[in-house]
Amino acid sequence: PVKGAPRNDNARLLLFAALLSLPHPEGYPPVTLSPQKQKEKTHEALVTWLCAEAKQQAVMYAWEDLHWADPSTLELLTLFLAQVPTTRLLAVLTHRPEFTPPWGAHSYLSQLTLSRLGRTHVETMVEKVTGGQILPQEVVQQIVSKTDGIPLFVEELAKSVLESVGAPGRAPLQALDIPATLQDSLMARLDRLGPAKEIAQLGATIGREFNYELLQAVSPLNEEGLQYGLKQLVEAELVYQSGAPPQARYLFKHALVQDTAYQSLLKSHRQQLHQHVARVLVEQFPQTVETQPELVAHHYTEAGFIAQAIPYWQSAGRRAVERSAHAEAVSHLTRGLELLKTLPDTPERTQQELTLQTMLGQVFVATKGFTAPEVERAYARARELCQQVGETPQLVPVLWGLAEFYRVRGELQTALEVAEQLLRLAQHGQDPVSLVLAHAACGTTLYLRGALVPALEHLEQAMALYNPTQHHAQAGLALDDAGVHCRCLAAVTLWHLGCPERARQRVHEALTLAQVLAHSVTLAAAAVRAWAASVYQLRREVQAVHEQAEAVRTILESKRPAF
């Protein structure tokens, strides 16, 4: 943080530090926002920063290859584009035809479809690439016909022709065997680089982009040989370099360049390289493993080391959940489940699937709502697995999820049976957090069934066991805090039991607790105020009802929850 900077500036810097996985600055309080709220605030800070730059001078920003963008990036880009009409911003975006932009059509957005180059443009491009060197007309004609107007192919084929002539022992231009496809052209260029080809293959195994530090750690070449080979690749314009070794980063010019280098490896050798990269990451790059476990998971998967890959897919899913990157979390967790199917049926595999299914169920709740069929499938499968492994603490979030699922669907008898099973498990283990969840589940279901007295008993027991420090952590299971939820529901129950003053007291406690906890999850914040509005309505406190209802409307209209 900048000394003397305004408070909101330091708050943004703390968000950016977390975004970049940098150590939290000393002397500053931790970021206590929920994952979803932290994600929203980070996006807002990035948009604010860009708009501030645009006030100083016109800004152009380019986003390439949107068809490969992850959901969180597209979400951020949508926010950026909304600023275009009112700020000095020019956005240039590129993507393949099959990509469908999530932001829809707007008057301030223009779409330009790039067609293939015509003959005249191809000839002009060849002339530029060759630096004015005159090629025989028949060679130019072959380039025109074989490239079919694809710019990358034109450029690569022209360079391939130039590299194939001029050296001792090489054929004259007229006798050249010009590659018929872009892949053949790229492969011919790689072959002519000698040892640098192996560096390209190793880099392609790491990914489209790679850094010098990791490449050096996995390469068998000495520093001099490695840097010379990288220099060849850069001079051939097959990769682009940013910075200088050892901080240098490299990017393949195009995904097809990476793919050509990668596919030129034998499958067995590719698997060996992936295994080596994964092992080096785990042993020498712990920070990368912590912040990007999906990289290790990918390399172990491609190496065929499925058992080693699955824990990292699980870690990647958990980290995505922590960042409220739910689409990415579903992808990582689903990948882990798919790989599990290839392993023998063992107790360890059952335990791993149970963990993944439980996490997947929680993500689906957050993105699709309790009534989604995906939620039922995930939790039902997790319940089956729990029965296989016996009594386990992991059954608590599974039963809680199922109880909520059936309750929201109106299948109250089934919901109560599951909630009572959860209570028996919690009482056996005497875990306070589990007991609070179990009593909350029983109390909520009984209230909806009209059993007000036993419902209030369970809610009171949950509130008695509740500790904000211990139990706020369980909010990851729910859309609201258990202490807040029980007080809200107890207030309505008390009204129906003829205790209006006690009902008002519980509502006040719920609103106060939510404020103390900085309760910012969109639906949870709205739910607290909605419950409060209901109680005030029953008490005929018109102004209080209006205030709470307006607060609910403002929250939901500003955040647009997914369900």
C-alpha positions, 0 to 999 in steps of 0.5 A: 500500500502507498503511504498516505494514500486514501483509504479506498486506494489502499483497499484496492491495492489489498484486493490487487495483491490477493488477485496476484497471489502476493503476500498480504502487506504487513500492518494492514488488516486481512480482507474479510469479505466473502469470496463472492464479494471480494470478487465483485470488489476486485472487478469494480477496482479494475474497472475504476482503475481503467476509467481513471486512466481514460480520464487522463488520456484516451485508452485502447485495450485489446483482448485476443482469442476470447474463445479461450477465455475463462468465465471470470475473464469474460465477466470482467470484460463485460463490465469493462465494455459497459464503460465504453459509451461514457469514457474514452475507451476503444476496445478491440476484441478478437475471437473465432466465429463459433464464440458467442459473446455473453454481453449481447448486441449494443449500439456502441459495439461493432462486429467485423468479420475478417474474410480470407485474403485475396490474391493481391493481398497475399502477394503484398504480404509475401513481398513484406515477409521476404523483405523485398526479395523477388521470388519466382512467379511460380513460387508465389503462385504456389504460396497463393494457392496453398495458403488459401488466403490464411494470413498465418499460413501465408507468413509461415510459408513465405518464411519457410521458403526463404529459410529453405534457400540460400545456404550451401547444398540447398535446392534452388527456388524452382525446385523447392518442395513447398509444404501443402499444409500449415502444419507441414510448413511449421514443422519444416521450420522447426526441423531446420532449427536443430536443437532449438526444436527440442526447446520448442517441444519442451516449451509446448509441453509446459503450455502456450506461455512459459517462463525461463525459470521453469523451462531451465528447471526442466531442461537438460541443457546448460544455461548457454545452450538453452539461451542460444536455442531460445534466441533462435526461436525468438529470431525465427518469430516462432515465440515472443519474448518478454523481459530478460532471463531469468525473469523472461517469459515466452509466448508461442506466436500462435496456438498452432505453433505450440500444437505443431511442436507438441504433436511432433513428440511421440506420445510416450515422450510427451508423457515423460515430459509432463511427468517431469514438469509436474514433479519439478513444479511440486518440488521447486515451485511451491507457490505456483502449486498453491496458486495454480494447482490446476497446472500440476493436475494437468501435467499429471493427467497428461502424463497418465498419473491419474492418482496423483492428478486427482488431489490437485484437481480437487485443490483447484476446485476448492481454490476456484470456490474460494474466489467465487469462480464457480464455472471454473470450480465445476470444470475442475471438480468434474475433471477429477470425477471423470478421472476417478472412473478410470481407477480401481474401486477402492476405499480410497477412491470412494473417499475421493469421490465423496469429497469431490461430489460434496464440493460439486453439490455446494458449487451447484447450490451457489450457481443454480439454486437448491432445486436444480437437478444437478444438486440432487444428483451430486448430493444423492451420489455423495449420500450413497458413498457415505453409506459405503464408507460408514459414519464419517464427518463428511456426511454432515455437509452432504445431509445438510445439502440434501435436507435443504434440497428437499425442503426447498422443493417442498418434499418436507417429510423427506427433508425432515427424515434427512435432517433428523439423520443429520442430528443423530450424527451430530449428537454422536460426534458432539461437534458444535458446528454440526449440531448448530447446522442439524438443529437449524435444519430440523427447526426450519423444516418443522416450522414449514410443517406447522410444528411451531413448538418443536421448531422453536425448540430446535432453533433455540438450541441452535442459537444457544450453541452458536458462536460467531467466531466458530460458526461463521466459517460454516457459511461456506455450506449455506447462503446465510449464517446459521446464527442469523438464519435461526434468529430470523426464523425464530422471530416469525415462529414467536409471532405465530406463537403469540409473542410479538415483543420477543419476535421483534427482539429476535429480528433486531438481534438478526440484523445486528449480527448480520452487520457485525459479521459484515454479511455481504453475500447477495442472497444472504443480505437480502434474506435477512432483510426479507425476514425482518420485513415479514415480522414488521409486516405482521406487527403492522410497522409500515415504515419498517416494512418499507425500509427493509423491502426497499433494501431487499429490492436494491440488493437484488437489482444491483447484484442480479443473483443467478437464481 
